[in-house]
């Protein structure tokens, strides 16, 4: 009787199936990491935009109540923003809500309170 060493065809097929499942899981993980990094970048840059708009709102001499919107370019992308200024129960305070969005959805938002201008 001949002594045969090595793997059978069935063993090789099972090994290939296990390897392919592991490779697919790694590819899926890699894709998820890439998507996660893109979301983090969007939220970070959106945070920069909303903070810049918040500083502008705080140093403005007066802000009329109502809604204002616009587009700010940053990092080669357009960032649409909306600023809503409203009164509060205290007649000396204004509430300022700023929201920044991209084509993918909301990137950042801030709520501020400031004293009314003269």
N, CA, C and O atoms as a printed pandas DataFrame, in Angstrom:
     atom_number atom_name residue_name chain_id  residue_number  x_coord  y_coord  z_coord
0              1         N          UNK        A               1    0.843   -1.165    0.000
1              2        CA          UNK        A               1    0.000    0.000    0.000
2              3         C          UNK        A               1    0.891    1.231    0.000
3              4         O          UNK        A               1    1.833    1.333    0.785
4              5         N          UNK        A               2    0.582    2.156   -0.884
5              6        CA          UNK        A               2    1.380    3.371   -1.018
6              7         C          UNK        A               2    0.984    4.369    0.058
7              8         O          UNK        A               2   -0.197    4.579    0.335
8              9         N          UNK        A               3    1.997    4.975    0.656
9             10        CA          UNK        A               3    1.731    5.994    1.679
10            11         C          UNK        A               3    1.586    7.332    0.983
11            12         O          UNK        A               3    2.544    7.855    0.414
12            13         N          UNK        A               4    0.388    7.880    1.032
13            14        CA          UNK        A               4    0.136    9.167    0.375
14            15         C          UNK        A               4    0.110   10.260    1.441
15            16         O          UNK        A               4   -0.622   10.171    2.427
16            17         N          UNK        A               5    0.904   11.268    1.226
17            18        CA          UNK        A               5    0.883   12.410    2.144
18            19         C          UNK        A               5    0.345   13.614    1.386
19            20         O          UNK        A               5    0.421   13.670    0.158
20            21         N          UNK        A               6   -0.190   14.564    2.115
21            22        CA          UNK        A               6   -0.756   15.748    1.481
22            23         C          UNK        A               6   -2.219   15.896    1.843
23            24         O          UNK        A               6   -2.744   15.198    2.711
24            25         N          UNK        A               7   -2.858   16.821    1.155
25            26        CA          UNK        A               7   -4.264   17.124    1.428
26            27         C          UNK        A               7   -5.145   16.549    0.345
27            28         O          UNK        A               7   -4.746   16.430   -0.813
28            29         N          UNK        A               8   -6.339   16.200    0.740
29            30        CA          UNK        A               8   -7.310   15.746   -0.257
30            31         C          UNK        A               8   -7.978   16.975   -0.865
31            32         O          UNK        A               8   -7.843   18.088   -0.359
32            33         N          UNK        A               9   -8.688   16.753   -1.943
33            34        CA          UNK        A               9   -9.385   17.829   -2.624
34            35         C          UNK        A               9  -10.435   18.464   -1.705
35            36         O          UNK        A               9  -10.608   19.683   -1.721
36            37         N          UNK        A              10  -11.117   17.678   -0.927
37            38        CA          UNK        A              10  -12.131   18.202   -0.007
38            39         C          UNK        A              10  -11.480   19.087    1.049
39            40         O          UNK        A              10  -12.005   20.150    1.383
40            41         N          UNK        A              11  -10.335   18.651    1.576
41            42        CA          UNK        A              11   -9.640   19.461    2.574
42            43         C          UNK        A              11   -9.196   20.795    1.989
43            44         O          UNK        A              11   -9.286   21.826    2.655
44            45         N          UNK        A              12   -8.719   20.779    0.753
45            46        CA          UNK        A              12   -8.319   22.022    0.096
46            47         C          UNK        A              12   -9.513   22.939   -0.126
47            48         O          UNK        A              12   -9.399   24.150    0.064
48            49         N          UNK        A              13  -10.652   22.389   -0.523
49            50        CA          UNK        A              13  -11.847   23.209   -0.730
50            51         C          UNK        A              13  -12.324   23.840    0.581
51            52         O          UNK        A              13  -12.722   25.004    0.598
52            53         N          UNK        A              14  -12.287   23.090    1.659
53            54        CA          UNK        A              14  -12.679   23.630    2.959
54            55         C          UNK        A              14  -11.713   24.738    3.389
55            56         O          UNK        A              14  -12.143   25.781    3.881
56            57         N          UNK        A              15  -10.431   24.514    3.205
57            58        CA          UNK        A              15   -9.434   25.521    3.564
58            59         C          UNK        A              15   -9.632   26.799    2.748
59            60         O          UNK        A              15   -9.539   27.902    3.288
60            61         N          UNK        A              16   -9.904   26.654    1.455
61            62        CA          UNK        A              16  -10.145   27.821    0.591
62            63         C          UNK        A              16  -11.417   28.557    1.027
63            64         O          UNK        A              16  -11.451   29.787    0.998
64            65         N          UNK        A              17  -12.446   27.838    1.422
65            66        CA          UNK        A              17  -13.684   28.473    1.869
66            67         C          UNK        A              17  -13.443   29.268    3.153
67            68         O          UNK        A              17  -13.922   30.394    3.286
68            69         N          UNK        A              18  -12.702   28.684    4.094
69            70        CA          UNK        A              18  -12.396   29.384    5.337
70            71         C          UNK        A              18  -11.548   30.619    5.048
71            72         O          UNK        A              18  -11.805   31.687    5.605
72            73         N          UNK        A              19  -10.553   30.490    4.197
73            74        CA          UNK        A              19   -9.699   31.623    3.841
74            75         C          UNK        A              19  -10.511   32.731    3.169
75            76         O          UNK        A              19  -10.318   33.909    3.471
76            77         N          UNK        A              20  -11.412   32.366    2.266
77            78        CA          UNK        A              20  -12.195   33.383    1.564
78            79         C          UNK        A              20  -13.136   34.111    2.516
79            80         O          UNK        A              20  -13.359   35.312    2.357
80            81         N          UNK        A              21  -13.691   33.414    3.496
81            82        CA          UNK        A              21  -14.537   34.076    4.490
82            83         C          UNK        A              21  -13.730   35.068    5.331
83            84         O          UNK        A              21  -14.200   36.168    5.621
84            85         N          UNK        A              22  -12.533   34.679    5.713
85            86        CA          UNK        A              22  -11.675   35.580    6.481
86            87         C          UNK        A              22  -11.272   36.791    5.644
87            88         O          UNK        A              22  -11.245   37.911    6.153
88            89         N          UNK        A              23  -10.961   36.577    4.372
89            90        CA          UNK        A              23  -10.586   37.686    3.490
90            91         C          UNK        A              23  -11.756   38.645    3.301
91            92         O          UNK        A              23  -11.554   39.859    3.292
92            93         N          UNK        A              24  -12.969   38.130    3.150
93            94        CA          UNK        A              24  -14.150   38.979    2.998
94            95         C          UNK        A              24  -14.392   39.801    4.262
95            96         O          UNK        A              24  -14.762   40.972    4.178
96            97         N          UNK        A              25  -14.186   39.202    5.424
97            98        CA          UNK        A              25  -14.364   39.929    6.680
98            99         C          UNK        A              25  -13.346   41.059    6.796
99           100         O          UNK        A              25  -13.687   42.153    7.246
100          101         N          UNK        A              26  -12.114   40.811    6.402
101          102        CA          UNK        A              26  -11.083   41.850    6.441
102          103         C          UNK        A              26  -11.382   42.973    5.445
103          104         O          UNK        A              26  -11.177   44.145    5.760
104          105         N          UNK        A              27  -11.856   42.632    4.267
105          106        CA          UNK        A              27  -12.226   43.662    3.291
106          107         C          UNK        A              27  -13.386   44.508    3.802
107          108         O          UNK        A              27  -13.390   45.727    3.637
108          109         N          UNK        A              28  -14.362   43.864    4.418
109          110        CA          UNK        A              28  -15.488   44.603    4.979
110          111         C          UNK        A              28  -15.019   45.542    6.089
111          112         O          UNK        A              28  -15.463   46.688    6.160
112          113         N          UNK        A              29  -14.135   45.069    6.945
113          114        CA          UNK        A              29  -13.590   45.892    8.021
114          115         C          UNK        A              29  -12.821   47.084    7.461
115          116         O          UNK        A              29  -12.949   48.198    7.970
116          117         N          UNK        A              30  -12.037   46.863    6.435
117          118        CA          UNK        A              30  -11.281   47.935    5.804
118          119         C          UNK        A              30  -12.210   48.990    5.215
119          120         O          UNK        A              30  -11.954   50.187    5.351
120          121         N          UNK        A              31  -13.270   48.565    4.571
121          122        CA          UNK        A              31  -14.243   49.504    4.005
122          123         C          UNK        A              31  -14.946   50.303    5.086
123          124         O          UNK        A              31  -15.178   51.501    4.923
124          125         N          UNK        A              32  -15.285   49.653    6.182
125          126        CA          UNK        A              32  -15.946   50.355    7.289
126          127         C          UNK        A              32  -15.016   51.379    7.917
127          128         O          UNK        A              32  -15.460   52.462    8.298
128          129         N          UNK        A              33  -13.732   51.054    8.030
129          130        CA          UNK        A              33  -12.763   52.019    8.558
130          131         C          UNK        A              33  -12.658   53.239    7.659
131          132         O          UNK        A              33  -12.553   54.364    8.147
132          133         N          UNK        A              34  -12.684   53.026    6.360
133          134        CA          UNK        A              34  -12.622   54.143    5.412
134          135         C          UNK        A              34  -13.861   55.021    5.541
135          136         O          UNK        A              34  -13.747   56.247    5.563
136          137         N          UNK        A              35  -15.039   54.415    5.627
137          138        CA          UNK        A              35  -16.274   55.192    5.784
138          139         C          UNK        A              35  -16.274   55.946    7.107
139          140         O          UNK        A              35  -16.718   57.093    7.167
140          141         N          UNK        A              36  -15.786   55.321    8.151
141          142        CA          UNK        A              36  -15.723   55.968    9.457
142          143         C          UNK        A              36  -14.778   57.169    9.425
143          144         O          UNK        A              36  -15.093   58.218    9.986
144          145         N          UNK        A              37  -13.645   57.028    8.785
145          146        CA          UNK        A              37  -12.695   58.135    8.676
146          147         C          UNK        A              37  -13.311   59.307    7.908
147          148         O          UNK        A              37  -13.087   60.465    8.263
148          149         N          UNK        A              38  -14.074   59.019    6.872
149          150        CA          UNK        A              38  -14.733   60.086    6.108
150          151         C          UNK        A              38  -15.764   60.801    6.976
151          152         O          UNK        A              38  -15.879   62.024    6.908
152          153         N          UNK        A              39  -16.517   60.061    7.791
153          154        CA          UNK        A              39  -17.499   60.696    8.685
154          155         C          UNK        A              39  -16.807   61.564    9.729
155          156         O          UNK        A              39  -17.282   62.657   10.038
156          157         N          UNK        A              40  -15.695   61.090   10.272
157          158        CA          UNK        A              40  -14.959   61.871   11.264
158          159         C          UNK        A              40  -14.428   63.154   10.631
159          160         O          UNK        A              40  -14.488   64.219   11.244
160          161         N          UNK        A              41  -13.913   63.057    9.415
161          162        CA          UNK        A              41  -13.419   64.255    8.723
162          163         C          UNK        A              41  -14.551   65.253    8.503
163          164         O          UNK        A              41  -14.367   66.450    8.725
164          165         N          UNK        A              42  -15.709   64.782    8.075
165          166        CA          UNK        A              42  -16.845   65.669    7.842
166          167         C          UNK        A              42  -17.277   66.351    9.127
167          168         O          UNK        A              42  -17.528   67.557    9.133
168          169         N          UNK        A              43  -17.368   65.606   10.205
169          170        CA          UNK        A              43  -17.788   66.204   11.472
170          171         C          UNK        A              43  -16.745   67.181   12.002
171          172         O          UNK        A              43  -17.103   68.209   12.577
172          173         N          UNK        A              44  -15.468   66.880   11.820
173          174        CA          UNK        A              44  -14.414   67.777   12.286
174          175         C          UNK        A              44  -14.429   69.083   11.506
175          176         O          UNK        A              44  -14.403   70.163   12.096
176          177         N          UNK        A              45  -14.470   68.987   10.183
177          178        CA          UNK        A              45  -14.501   70.203    9.366
178          179         C          UNK        A              45  -15.802   70.977    9.584
179          180         O          UNK        A              45  -15.795   72.207    9.604
180          181         N          UNK        A              46  -16.908   70.267    9.747
181          182        CA          UNK        A              46  -18.168   70.940   10.065
182          183         C          UNK        A              46  -18.079   71.676   11.384
183          184         O          UNK        A              46  -18.638   72.763   11.529
184          185         N          UNK        A              47  -17.380   71.094   12.351
185          186        CA          UNK        A              47  -17.167   71.758   13.630
186          187         C          UNK        A              47  -16.354   73.026   13.493
187          188         O          UNK        A              47  -16.629   74.013   14.175
188          189         N          UNK        A              48  -15.357   73.020   12.622
189          190        CA          UNK        A              48  -14.563   74.225   12.369
190          191         C          UNK        A              48  -15.449   75.313   11.769
191          192         O          UNK        A              48  -15.380   76.472   12.177
192          193         N          UNK        A              49  -16.280   74.935   10.801
193          194        CA          UNK        A              49  -17.172   75.906   10.157
194          195         C          UNK        A              49  -18.145   76.484   11.177
195          196         O          UNK        A              49  -18.323   77.700   11.235
196          197         N          UNK        A              50  -18.776   75.634   11.979
197          198        CA          UNK        A              50  -19.764   76.124   12.940
198          199         C          UNK        A              50  -19.104   76.993   14.016
199          200         O          UNK        A              50  -19.709   77.962   14.476
200          201         N          UNK        A              51  -17.891   76.667   14.417
201          202        CA          UNK        A              51  -17.195   77.499   15.405
202          203         C          UNK        A              51  -16.850   78.865   14.814
203          204         O          UNK        A              51  -16.971   79.879   15.501
204          205         N          UNK        A              52  -16.422   78.906   13.554
205          206        CA          UNK        A              52  -16.139   80.191   12.908
206          207         C          UNK        A              52  -17.398   81.049   12.831
207          208         O          UNK        A              52  -17.349   82.250   13.095
208          209         N          UNK        A              53  -18.519   80.438   12.473
209          210        CA          UNK        A              53  -19.776   81.174   12.404
210          211         C          UNK        A              53  -20.225   81.634   13.788
211          212         O          UNK        A              53  -20.799   82.714   13.924
212          213         N          UNK        A              54  -19.971   80.833   14.807
213          214        CA          UNK        A              54  -20.321   81.220   16.167
214          215         C          UNK        A              54  -19.510   82.431   16.619
215          216         O          UNK        A              54  -20.046   83.331   17.265
216          217         N          UNK        A              55  -18.236   82.456   16.285
217          218        CA          UNK        A              55  -17.392   83.602   16.640
218          219         C          UNK        A              55  -17.899   84.851   15.931
219          220         O          UNK        A              55  -17.993   85.917   16.539
220          221         N          UNK        A              56  -18.226   84.725   14.649
221          222        CA          UNK        A              56  -18.766   85.871   13.908
222          223         C          UNK        A              56  -20.049   86.382   14.551
223          224         O          UNK        A              56  -20.254   87.591   14.655
224          225         N          UNK        A              57  -20.909   85.468   14.980
225          226        CA          UNK        A              57  -22.169   85.870   15.604
226          227         C          UNK        A              57  -21.918   86.561   16.945
227          228         O          UNK        A              57  -22.616   87.515   17.288
228          229         N          UNK        A              58  -20.946   86.097   17.691
229          230        CA          UNK        A              58  -20.697   86.677   19.008
230          231         C          UNK        A              58  -20.049   88.058   18.927
231          232         O          UNK        A              58  -20.272   88.887   19.810
232          233         N          UNK        A              59  -19.253   88.324   17.892
233          234        CA          UNK        A              59  -18.581   89.627   17.816
234          235         C          UNK        A              59  -19.366   90.649   17.005
235          236         O          UNK        A              59  -18.991   91.820   16.963
236          237         N          UNK        A              60  -20.454   90.224   16.357
237          238        CA          UNK        A              60  -21.274   91.169   15.588
238          239         C          UNK        A              60  -21.913   92.173   16.553
239          240         O          UNK        A              60  -22.372   91.787   17.629
240          241         N          UNK        A              61  -21.947   93.459   16.178
241          242        CA          UNK        A              61  -22.552   94.457   17.069
242          243         C          UNK        A              61  -24.027   94.160   17.352
243          244         O          UNK        A              61  -24.470   94.277   18.494
244          245         N          UNK        A              62  -24.777   93.783   16.342
245          246        CA          UNK        A              62  -26.183   93.423   16.508
246          247         C          UNK        A              62  -26.508   92.275   15.570
247          248         O          UNK        A              62  -25.883   92.113   14.521
248          249         N          UNK        A              63  -27.488   91.486   15.960
249          250        CA          UNK        A              63  -27.985   90.406   15.108
250          251         C          UNK        A              63  -29.504   90.518   15.057
251          252         O          UNK        A              63  -30.168   90.424   16.089
252          253         N          UNK        A              64  -30.056   90.718   13.865
253          254        CA          UNK        A              64  -31.518   90.764   13.778
254          255         C          UNK        A              64  -32.106   89.376   13.990
255          256         O          UNK        A              64  -31.513   88.368   13.606
256          257         N          UNK        A              65  -33.279   89.344   14.604
257          258        CA          UNK        A              65  -33.934   88.062   14.822
258          259         C          UNK        A              65  -34.437   87.509   13.499
259          260         O          UNK        A              65  -34.833   88.259   12.607
260          261         N          UNK        A              66  -34.417   86.185   13.386
261          262        CA          UNK        A              66  -34.865   85.523   12.177
262          263         C          UNK        A              66  -33.830   84.521   11.705
263          264         O          UNK        A              66  -32.879   84.204   12.420
264          265         N          UNK        A              67  -34.027   84.028   10.494
265          266        CA          UNK        A              67  -33.156   82.995    9.936
266          267         C          UNK        A              67  -32.305   83.570    8.818
267          268         O          UNK        A              67  -32.794   84.299    7.955
268          269         N          UNK        A              68  -31.018   83.229    8.849
269          270        CA          UNK        A              68  -30.055   83.614    7.827
270          271         C          UNK        A              68  -29.346   82.347    7.369
271          272         O          UNK        A              68  -29.116   81.438    8.166
272          273         N          UNK        A              69  -29.003   82.288    6.095
273          274        CA          UNK        A              69  -28.288   81.103    5.608
274          275         C          UNK        A              69  -27.252   81.524    4.582
275          276         O          UNK        A              69  -27.271   82.643    4.069
276          277         N          UNK        A              70  -26.350   80.599    4.295
277          278        CA          UNK        A              70  -25.306   80.862    3.326
278          279         C          UNK        A              70  -24.477   79.623    3.080
279          280         O          UNK        A              70  -24.785   78.533    3.564
280          281         N          UNK        A              71  -23.411   79.817    2.311
281          282        CA          UNK        A              71  -22.494   78.733    1.981
282          283         C          UNK        A              71  -21.079   79.219    2.254
283          284         O          UNK        A              71  -20.715   80.335    1.884
284          285         N          UNK        A              72  -20.279   78.371    2.908
285          286        CA          UNK        A              72  -18.890   78.680    3.218
286          287         C          UNK        A              72  -18.023   77.586    2.609
287          288         O          UNK        A              72  -18.275   76.404    2.842
288          289         N          UNK        A              73  -16.990   77.961    1.821
289          290        CA          UNK        A              73  -16.079   76.921    1.323
290          291         C          UNK        A              73  -14.993   76.617    2.353
291          292         O          UNK        A              73  -14.433   77.526    2.965
292          293         N          UNK        A              74  -14.707   75.347    2.533
293          294        CA          UNK        A              74  -13.610   74.916    3.398
294          295         C          UNK        A              74  -13.110   73.580    2.900
295          296         O          UNK        A              74  -13.895   72.659    2.674
296          297         N          UNK        A              75  -11.820   73.473    2.731
297          298        CA          UNK        A              75  -11.184   72.230    2.308
298          299         C          UNK        A              75  -11.734   71.746    0.966
299          300         O          UNK        A              75  -11.878   70.544    0.740
300          301         N          UNK        A              76  -12.039   72.692    0.081
301          302        CA          UNK        A              76  -12.517   72.342   -1.250
302          303         C          UNK        A              76  -13.948   71.846   -1.303
303          304         O          UNK        A              76  -14.381   71.305   -2.320
304          305         N          UNK        A              77  -14.691   72.026   -0.208
305          306        CA          UNK        A              77  -16.082   71.564   -0.168
306          307         C          UNK        A              77  -16.988   72.706    0.262
307          308         O          UNK        A              77  -16.588   73.538    1.076
308          309         N          UNK        A              78  -18.200   72.758   -0.271
309          310        CA          UNK        A              78  -19.143   73.786    0.195
310          311         C          UNK        A              78  -19.878   73.311    1.453
311          312         O          UNK        A              78  -20.307   72.160    1.533
312          313         N          UNK        A              79  -20.014   74.191    2.412
313          314        CA          UNK        A              79  -20.701   73.894    3.671
314          315         C          UNK        A              79  -21.878   74.855    3.784
315          316         O          UNK        A              79  -21.690   76.065    3.913
316          317         N          UNK        A              80  -23.087   74.316    3.735
317          318        CA          UNK        A              80  -24.285   75.151    3.859
318          319         C          UNK        A              80  -24.600   75.340    5.341
319          320         O          UNK        A              80  -24.565   74.389    6.122
320          321         N          UNK        A              81  -24.908   76.577    5.712
321          322        CA          UNK        A              81  -25.200   76.864    7.107
322          323         C          UNK        A              81  -26.504   77.637    7.221
323          324         O          UNK        A              81  -26.933   78.333    6.300
324          325         N          UNK        A              82  -27.110   77.487    8.381
325          326        CA          UNK        A              82  -28.323   78.216    8.725
326          327         C          UNK        A              82  -28.155   78.745   10.138
327          328         O          UNK        A              82  -27.800   78.005   11.056
328          329         N          UNK        A              83  -28.414   80.039   10.300
329          330        CA          UNK        A              83  -28.340   80.656   11.629
330          331         C          UNK        A              83  -29.722   81.205   11.980
331          332         O          UNK        A              83  -30.295   81.994   11.229
332          333         N          UNK        A              84  -30.241   80.783   13.111
333          334        CA          UNK        A              84  -31.544   81.243   13.578
334          335         C          UNK        A              84  -31.341   82.023   14.868
335          336         O          UNK        A              84  -30.824   81.495   15.852
336          337         N          UNK        A              85  -31.756   83.291   14.850
337          338        CA          UNK        A              85  -31.643   84.153   16.025
338          339         C          UNK        A              85  -33.053   84.384   16.559
339          340         O          UNK        A              85  -33.955   84.774   15.817
340          341         N          UNK        A              86  -33.226   84.139   17.848
341          342        CA          UNK        A              86  -34.538   84.309   18.475
342          343         C          UNK        A              86  -34.364   84.929   19.852
343          344         O          UNK        A              86  -33.301   84.829   20.463
344          345         N          UNK        A              87  -35.417   85.565   20.326
345          346        CA          UNK        A              87  -35.410   86.109   21.669
346          347         C          UNK        A              87  -35.588   85.002   22.696
347          348         O          UNK        A              87  -35.930   83.869   22.358
348          349         N          UNK        A              88  -35.351   85.345   23.941
349          350        CA          UNK        A              88  -35.545   84.406   25.036
350          351         C          UNK        A              88  -36.510   85.028   26.044
351          352         O          UNK        A              88  -37.015   86.129   25.826
352          353         N          UNK        A              89  -36.761   84.331   27.132
353          354        CA          UNK        A              89  -37.610   84.887   28.190
354          355         C          UNK        A              89  -36.979   86.129   28.808
355          356         O          UNK        A              89  -37.679   87.015   29.299
356          357         N          UNK        A              90  -35.669   86.182   28.779
357          358        CA          UNK        A              90  -34.949   87.363   29.265
358          359         C          UNK        A              90  -34.820   88.339   28.094
359          360         O          UNK        A              90  -34.210   87.992   27.083
360          361         N          UNK        A              91  -35.369   89.535   28.198
361          362        CA          UNK        A              91  -35.334   90.467   27.069
362          363         C          UNK        A              91  -33.931   90.936   26.694
363          364         O          UNK        A              91  -33.738   91.520   25.628
364          365         N          UNK        A              92  -32.966   90.690   27.549
365          366        CA          UNK        A              92  -31.591   91.112   27.262
366          367         C          UNK        A              92  -30.769   90.033   26.556
367          368         O          UNK        A              92  -29.627   90.289   26.175
368          369         N          UNK        A              93  -31.328   88.824   26.372
369          370        CA          UNK        A              93  -30.580   87.716   25.769
370          371         C          UNK        A              93  -31.184   87.288   24.438
371          372         O          UNK        A              93  -32.394   87.351   24.223
372          373         N          UNK        A              94  -30.296   86.854   23.559
373          374        CA          UNK        A              94  -30.707   86.241   22.294
374          375         C          UNK        A              94  -30.201   84.806   22.259
375          376         O          UNK        A              94  -29.126   84.494   22.771
376          377         N          UNK        A              95  -30.993   83.947   21.649
377          378        CA          UNK        A              95  -30.582   82.559   21.419
378          379         C          UNK        A              95  -30.195   82.451   19.953
379          380         O          UNK        A              95  -30.932   82.893   19.073
380          381         N          UNK        A              96  -29.022   81.854   19.696
381          382        CA          UNK        A              96  -28.515   81.702   18.329
382          383         C          UNK        A              96  -28.281   80.218   18.077
383          384         O          UNK        A              96  -27.462   79.591   18.748
384          385         N          UNK        A              97  -28.995   79.665   17.117
385          386        CA          UNK        A              97  -28.808   78.269   16.708
386          387         C          UNK        A              97  -28.137   78.265   15.344
387          388         O          UNK        A              97  -28.633   78.875   14.397
388          389         N          UNK        A              98  -27.011   77.577   15.248
389          390        CA          UNK        A              98  -26.271   77.481   13.980
390          391         C          UNK        A              98  -26.195   76.019   13.597
391          392         O          UNK        A              98  -25.846   75.163   14.411
392          393         N          UNK        A              99  -26.525   75.743   12.345
393          394        CA          UNK        A              99  -26.515   74.365   11.836
394          395         C          UNK        A              99  -25.727   74.339   10.530
395          396         O          UNK        A              99  -25.961   75.163    9.646
396          397         N          UNK        A             100  -24.794   73.396   10.408
397          398        CA          UNK        A             100  -23.970   73.242    9.206
398          399         C          UNK        A             100  -24.260   71.874    8.601
399          400         O          UNK        A             100  -24.252   70.861    9.300
400          401         N          UNK        A             101  -24.519   71.855    7.285
401          402        CA          UNK        A             101  -24.823   70.602    6.595
402          403         C          UNK        A             101  -23.996   70.488    5.315
403          404         O          UNK        A             101  -23.528   71.482    4.759
404          405         N          UNK        A             102  -23.836   69.258    4.874
405          406        CA          UNK        A             102  -23.228   68.961    3.578
406          407         C          UNK        A             102  -24.238   68.167    2.768
407          408         O          UNK        A             102  -25.374   67.973    3.200
408          409         N          UNK        A             103  -23.831   67.715    1.615
409          410        CA          UNK        A             103  -24.724   66.899    0.796
410          411         C          UNK        A             103  -25.079   65.582    1.482
411          412         O          UNK        A             103  -26.139   65.012    1.226
412          413         N          UNK        A             104  -24.186   65.096    2.360
413          414        CA          UNK        A             104  -24.428   63.835    3.063
414          415         C          UNK        A             104  -25.358   63.995    4.259
415          416         O          UNK        A             104  -25.903   63.005    4.748
416          417         N          UNK        A             105  -25.546   65.213    4.735
417          418        CA          UNK        A             105  -26.408   65.435    5.896
418          419         C          UNK        A             105  -25.786   66.413    6.867
419          420         O          UNK        A             105  -24.841   67.127    6.530
420          421         N          UNK        A             106  -26.326   66.441    8.080
421          422        CA          UNK        A             106  -25.868   67.394    9.086
422          423         C          UNK        A             106  -24.454   67.076    9.528
423          424         O          UNK        A             106  -24.111   65.923    9.788
424          425         N          UNK        A             107  -23.622   68.138    9.608
425          426        CA          UNK        A             107  -22.233   67.954   10.010
426          427         C          UNK        A             107  -21.986   68.449   11.431
427          428         O          UNK        A             107  -21.229   67.833   12.181
428          429         N          UNK        A             108  -22.629   69.571   11.809
429          430        CA          UNK        A             108  -22.402   70.123   13.148
430          431         C          UNK        A             108  -23.501   71.122   13.471
431          432         O          UNK        A             108  -24.161   71.656   12.579
432          433         N          UNK        A             109  -23.685   71.366   14.769
433          434        CA          UNK        A             109  -24.596   72.428   15.191
434          435         C          UNK        A             109  -24.155   72.969   16.544
435          436         O          UNK        A             109  -23.516   72.267   17.328
436          437         N          UNK        A             110  -24.504   74.227   16.808
437          438        CA          UNK        A             110  -24.177   74.887   18.064
438          439         C          UNK        A             110  -25.346   75.777   18.462
439          440         O          UNK        A             110  -26.065   76.304   17.613
440          441         N          UNK        A             111  -25.519   75.931   19.760
441          442        CA          UNK        A             111  -26.484   76.866   20.306
442          443         C          UNK        A             111  -25.734   77.827   21.216
443          444         O          UNK        A             111  -24.987   77.411   22.101
444          445         N          UNK        A             112  -25.942   79.114   20.986
445          446        CA          UNK        A             112  -25.260   80.155   21.743
446          447         C          UNK        A             112  -26.289   81.079   22.376
447          448         O          UNK        A             112  -27.432   81.157   21.926
448          449         N          UNK        A             113  -25.871   81.772   23.417
449          450        CA          UNK        A             113  -26.673   82.830   24.001
450          451         C          UNK        A             113  -25.773   84.052   24.108
451          452         O          UNK        A             113  -24.614   83.947   24.511
452          453         N          UNK        A             114  -26.316   85.214   23.743
453          454        CA          UNK        A             114  -25.536   86.436   23.849
454          455         C          UNK        A             114  -26.433   87.587   24.238
455          456         O          UNK        A             114  -27.650   87.540   24.055
456          457         N          UNK        A             115  -25.813   88.628   24.780
457          458        CA          UNK        A             115  -26.549   89.828   25.138
458          459         C          UNK        A             115  -26.936   90.544   23.851
459          460         O          UNK        A             115  -26.169   90.574   22.888
460          461         N          UNK        A             116  -28.115   91.110   23.848
461          462        CA          UNK        A             116  -28.544   91.886   22.685
462          463         C          UNK        A             116  -27.650   93.104   22.515
463          464         O          UNK        A             116  -27.136   93.667   23.481
464          465         N          UNK        A             117  -27.481   93.491   21.259
465          466        CA          UNK        A             117  -26.690   94.682   20.964
466          467         C          UNK        A             117  -27.421   95.948   21.379
467          468         O          UNK        A             117  -28.571   95.886   21.814
468          469         N          UNK        A             118  -26.759   97.103   21.246
469          470        CA          UNK        A             118  -27.364   98.378   21.666
470          471         C          UNK        A             118  -28.624   98.727   20.922
471          472         O          UNK        A             118  -29.226   99.769   21.182
